[in-house]
Amino acid sequence: MTHDYDLLVIGAGQGGLPAAHMAANLGAKVALIEQAEVGGT
């Protein structure tokens, strides 16, 4: 199985979540990896 993404974001904290959202809104295919809860501190 292969996956094709424009951006891979590791961590859905205060920086990762907005970066992933912005890239997706600009048309990028984004993968977001988070171990725990989304949103950070």
C-alpha positions, 0 to 999 in steps of 0.5 A, a space after each residue: 500500500 502506498 500513500 501520496 501526500 504533499 505534506 506530512 505533519 507530525 504533531 497536532 499541537 499549537 503549530 502542527 494543526 494550523 499548518 495542516 489546516 492552512 496547507 489543506 485549504 490551499 489544496 495540499 493533500 495533508 497527513 497529520 500524525 498525532 499520538 494523543 489528543 489534538 490541540 496541544 496544551 
